């Protein structure tokens, strides 16, 4: 009888998404060890998990670590190292990597490139135009009117999109983004409806969508204020019915992967479609991302029954079609993000965090993002600090449990939205 293969995984990133990935992977006896580069205060405290203080773009250092620790697979969390070509670098060293190539990562790192790909694939998206000149962009906005959407054509950590209610607001956003050294902007029509996030596993040939989720991007209750990386999420999103998910697969995910393949782009990892479901029920793509969403991952993975390592390795080795259908727990989940006061603007670091044990004793998963251990104390180290996830039989229950756990946690100037999941609370 063949001995079960034990895996050593190197996980790139230091956010809540990476803690959620590490937590799910370590639920399996097949995973012998995880090394997180650089990890956070949560991954530092996990058994069979070790943080390594390297930058996510230190490809040479990561490559040495892979060799020294006999790593079986590298899983890349954030978009930055993917956009810089970490997968290409490691594959040249014959390392199995979950994450697309630099060319494939352009689906997130360049909105204009993604728009061209969608046009070629026949994927329905918002009408848009690309600009490299501020005066031309402002003239276009004046002609189109508002509301209108201004997007930086590059990575902006979820904060490079301005939904402008007036022409003046859009023109100010154009000036600000060019002043912040974005060389290209995409001006896009404003779509109405409900947003939904669909993350799909793919090996470049086969696609397996995960449960749909809805994210809360604005900093303030009632979806007000500045855009953030995400202040909370819930899954599965009721608006994404099985019928709609089938349509998204056929009209969005499959054409995208087929078009990437036709361009000889080997795309193995997550294809994440951010969609607007119009009042008529039509899915339109707002954006594609090349990695697991954050905080959607913290809401989705706790519901996954299928061993995650099997899925990630099958994608990396291009044999996803051989995997059985995904199995999910019954129930629903809600994740509430706790941020540092002032986020997404200026905020303080180094605030001591207490109460996580009490929150976990209530049955919640507390995923660390901006945390680190200093002098044996857990302290804040980022804008989004923690993601608190609870599972319930229904959203009323899951939301109540998540907020009960949030109430246990304390640090100076902590902030969180109090309306995560309100749209589906009674479903």
Residue, then its C-alpha position, 0 to 999 in steps of 0.5 A: x500500500x502506497x504511503x500517504x504523501x506528507x506535504x510541506x507548504x510555503x504560504x506567501x502573505x501576512x493577512x487574514x486570507x493567509x491565516x484562513x488558508x493556513x488554518x484550513x490546511x492544518x486541519x489535514x493530517x496530510x500537511x506536515x508543516x506550513x512556513x508563512x512568509x512573512x505571516x502574522x501573529x496568528x500564524x506564529x501561534x499555530x502548531x506545525x506553522x512557522x513564520x519566516x521574516x522575508x518580504x513577499x517580493x524576495x523571490x531569491x529568499x523564498x526560493x532558498x527557503x523552498x530548497x532548504x525546507x524541501x517544500x512540496x508546494x507554494x501557495x501565493x496569497x497576495x496579488x503583488x508577488x503574483x504581479x511581479x512574477x513569483x510563479x514564473x521564478x519558482x516554476x523555473x526551479x521546478x516548484x509546484x505553485x498555486x497562483x498564476x503567472x505574471x502574464x495571467x496576473x495582469x487580469x488584476x494588475x491591469x484593468x485595461x488589460x482585463x477589459x481587453x480580455x473580457x472584450x475578446x472573450x465576449x464577457x459582459x462588463x461595464x462600458x469603459x474607456x482608458x486614459x493616460x491624460x488627466x485633461x482628456x479623462x476629465x473632459x470625458x467625465x464631463x461629457x458622460x455625467x455622473x454617477x461614474x466610476x474612476x479606477x486606477x489601472x494598477x494594484x491599489x490594495x482595494x482602494x484605487x476605485x472611486x464611485x463618484x456621485x458628481x462630475x466634480x468628485x470624479x474629476x478630483x479623483x482623476x487628479x488625485x490618482x494621477x498625482x499618486x503616480x498612476x499613469x493610466x486610469x479606466x473610466x467606467x459606467x456606474x452599474x446598479x444592483x447587488x455585488x457578488x464575489x465568485x472565486x473559482x479554483x482553476x488549473x487552466x483547463x477545469x474550473x471549480x467555483x467556490x461558494x459565492x460571497x458578498x463583501x462590504x467594501x466601504x468603511x462606514x455602516x450603510x455602505x458609506x465612506x471610503x473604499x477599503x480592502x473589505x470590512x466584512x463578508x458573508x457566504x453563501x450569498x443568497x442572490x447567487x442562486x444555483x441558476x445564476x451560478x451556472x450562468x456565471x460559469x458559462x458566461x464569465x468563468x469559462x470564457x475567461x479561462x478559454x481566452x487565457x488559454x487561447x493566448x497561451x497563458x497558463x493560469x493555475x490558481x484562483x480566478x475571482x470575478x467581482x460581479x454586479x447583478x443588475x436589477x434584471x438579474x444579469x451578471x456583469x463583471x466589475x473586475x477580475x482578481x488573480x487570488x483569493x479574496x480578503x475577507x471573502x476567504x475568511x467567510x468561505x473556507x470555514x464552510x469547506x469540507x473537501x481537503x483544501x490541500x488536495x484542491x490546491x495541489x490538483x490545480x498546481x499539477x493541472x489535474x483538477x478534473x480528476x477531483x470529486x465535486x466539492x463538499x460543503x458544510x450545511x449552514x452559512x457564515x459571516x465574517x466581521x473585520x475589526x480595523x484600527x481607528x483611522x483606517x483606511x487613512x492614517x492609523x496607529x500600530x502597536x496597540x495590545x489586543x486582548x480577548x481573542x481566547x474568549x471570542x474563540x471559546x464562543x465558537x468563532x474563528x478569529x483570523x489575524x491580519x494586521x497583528x504581530x507578537x512583540x515582547x510576548x504580547x499580541x499587538x496591532x500591526x496594520x489597518x485591518x487587524x482581525x476577521x471574526x467568523x461564525x457559522x450558523x444555521x441561518x444568517x440571523x444566527x451567524x451574524x449574532x454569533x460573530x458580533x458576540x465574539x467581536x464584543x470579547x475583543x479589545x484594543x485601543x481605537x478598534x473599529x468595526x462596522x455594525x451592519x455586516x450581513x444586514x441585507x440577508x439577516x432574515x434569510 
